[in-house]
Amino acid sequence: MLTGIHLRLGKSKNALSSGAINSRSGRRVGKTSARSYAGIYLRYSERWAVDRITESMLREFSAEHGVEALSESARFEHFTSYATVQRLHPETFDTSDIVLGNDEPGIDGIAIIVNGILVHDMDAFVAIAESAATLDVVFIFVQADRSRSFETAKMGNFTFAVRDFFKERPQLPQSQRLKELSELQSAIYGKSAKFKRANPSCYLFYVTSGQWTGDAQLEVRRQSAIAELKAENIFGSVEFECVGAEGLQKLYRQTKNAIERDFTFTSHVVAPEIPGVKEAYLGVLPAKDLLSLVTSEDGEIARGLFESNIRDFQGYNTVNDAIKNTLGSDHKARFVLMNNGITIIARVLRRTAYKFHIEDFQIVNGCQTSNVLFEHREQLDDVMVPLRLIASDDDEVIQSIVTATNQQTQLTREQLFAATEFPKRLEQFFMTYESPHRIYYERRSRQYYRLPIDKMSIVTQANMIRAFVGMFLEDPHRTTRDFNSLLDRIGRDIFVEGHKLEAYYAAAYTLSRIERMFKTEELDKRYKAARSQILLVFRRLANPDDLPNLSSRDMEVYCKRLTEVLWANPVPLLQKAAQIVSDVTPGEWHKDAIRTVSVTNAIKNYDIEKARRLMGLSKTS
């Protein structure tokens, strides 16, 4: 107990020598009284350094996100990183991809968002940059401090660390993870010619368990930090937010809420009564008002709203070029007559005259139109867009509308099935498993976030595809930089009618176990770059039999053996799989060396039976 106090005093040495702000009174306390104040705080910190409400939220978050085994400080870093990044990126993500750990000087978490996608490594960025005409970039930095005061010294250290992150020759020491992120930001600025609208935005969140009172000296330091970062001339905008306990609680509550919007819809008619539909409206909406529905708080396109579309934004093909040309022409007022418009389905809709409030909604048709309008938002004067607004919580009705509206695009029957029926079947199949073996397939963005379930068991579409391709299609090297090419295989090799759903469950469940092992530190985080490769090796270790046809009855039997291992104790096999990937990777351990065809072939040719014998596994185990 005394040791805990000693360590905390040691950590607070700089803060105590310079004085701190009593967040309850808002007064600055001097050196002597600061020690006294810290002593009171430290006796409290033997239990928690947070108030009861934040403590309760932290417990809930820790249980739902699988970080209960981590230290108090680590859990607080995950909690604050999640709450702050969710405000700007309200999608499903793993906080272990954001939290740095390793006591990085001044920074606890970094998130980099490119064109609405949370980017973790160079391969993911390259995949985006190669296909995108423009790049919209957001950098988010988090400092999580459990103390009950805001301190100018810590604000200064935080700002210095962020500025140092962007330097060509950083002065502060960097872990391997921080070096990789630094290389990533350098690559992003290497593509600055694609910053067509603005330079990247930069957000800093300094979070404590105290109360932000707007103390004059702290406010001066905050404004100074903003000025210092703007002076770098590499950001379009800079925001520095000091978040106390109350603000943190508010941010966390918002993560539990469905996406909602308020807007005025003047030019509409009411559709007649339709079975399965609560209400529906047809009309036109100013394009600028439409953009307020499809963009997030940071002003970027909210990609999660378009997940029910069959295709993501296709760039400037013939159709999208025509939309762009119309917006730049003298007859753009005709746009409303030339475009099919947007279809929005909301599970909650409230109307007061022309004022509409919608919650938990999806844009099921209009992804191409919305993205082109967003990219040319300076040309939207006098532009109106056709809008179909539908309120329904009947899944069958929603699915029929998604199918019908997307049949206007050139899609094969297999592609349409893969994007509509297959995900629904997959979701239902995953739900047939009982706890603790149940996982959840997320067909819609934030579908499960209001439910008190283990968030580590949620599998997004992108992760489902990566896991299946790595584990069963045996192409782990294609799951990162070549991910866009995988989307073209949907309906042909992925999400195919007749595929045994047990294979998708096995892949998704194995990936969730790997992610859990990263958080519990049963698997070194350096192996994150090799997730897909580990999946393939694990499958071969758990069941060395030849892989059956994905649509055959034998596949059900094959996967049953996999799940038996997964439900028992998969940790030793997953650790062994990681070691094998390391063994077959030539030279220095690096993602560029791992994610290659040669490593994939080495995994396929590895003497798996010998590895199993060394682990004491029999033919049938």
Buried (B, 14 or more C-beta within 10 A) or exposed (E): EEEEBEEBBEEBEEBBEBBBBBBEEBEBBEEEBBBEBBBEBBEEBEEBBBBEEBBEBBBBBBBBBBBEEBEBBBBBBBBBBBBBBBBBBBBBBBBBBBBBBEEBBBBBBBBBBBBBBBBBBBBBBBBBBEEBEEBBBBBBBBBBBBBBBBBBBBBBBBBBBBBBBBEEEBEBEBEEBBEBBBEBBEEBEEBEEBBEBEBBBBBBBBBBBBBBBEBEEBEEBBEBBBEBBBEBEBBBBBBBBBBBBBBBBEBBEEBBEBBEBEBEBEBBEEBEEEEEBBBBBBBBBBBBBBBEBBBBEBBBBBBBBBBBBBBBBBEBEEBBEBBBEBBEEEEBEEBBEEBBBBBBBBBBBEBEEEEBBBBBBBBBBBBBBBBBBBBBBEBBEEBBBBBBBBBBBBEEBBBEBBBEBBEEBEBEEBBBBBBBBBBBBBBEBBEEBEEEEBBBBBBBBBBBBEEEBBBBBBBBBBBBBBBBBBBBBBBBBBBBBBBEEBEEBBBEBBBBEEBBBBBBBBBBBBBBBBBBBBBBEBBEBBBBBBBBBBBBBBBBBBBBEEBBEBEEEBBEBBBEBBBEBBEEEBBEBBBBBBBBBBEBBEEEBEBEBBBBEEBBEBBEEBEBEEBBEEEEBEEEE
